[in-house]
């Protein structure tokens, strides 16, 4: 049941879809606020327990998602930085344009979802952080399941609820 699942919102969504019902989402960000985590280990582990479930529990899909985010939001910045020291084709116009486009895309999604638009300037740091979170999720996947709030959850609790 969804009650026993580690990621209960994903379990509820799978149950709704399995019964061939329509799943509807609503933006509740303006209804309240909460501080989910107090420090980096809590942030890392909290998101790591969810990120694989959000990618249908498929490592390949998670890897492709990470690659996409690196390509769109981090590599242009690296290209821009490396171009200062080494001759790199397309530098500086191409990496500047791609970096600005990445920031604009993230700013647009932040505006639509009522997040802080100013956080887009830390986008490369966010992508590196999500990479560390992804690494933790993959580590857990191959070592018996996630660890959360002092407990170890087996893969069965981490998988899709049937």
TADA-V342306 format. One record per run of one state. SS is the DSSP state (helix for helix, strand for strand, loop for the rest). FROM is the first residue (numbers start at 0). TO is the last residue. If there is no record, write none. Layout:
ss,from,to
SS,FROM,TO
SS,FROM,TO
This chain:
ss,from,to
loop,0,0
helix,1,3
loop,4,6
helix,7,17
loop,18,38
helix,39,50
loop,51,51
helix,52,54
loop,55,57
helix,58,82
loop,83,91
helix,92,111
loop,112,115
helix,116,140
loop,141,145
strand,146,147
loop,148,149
strand,150,151
loop,152,153
helix,154,157
loop,158,161
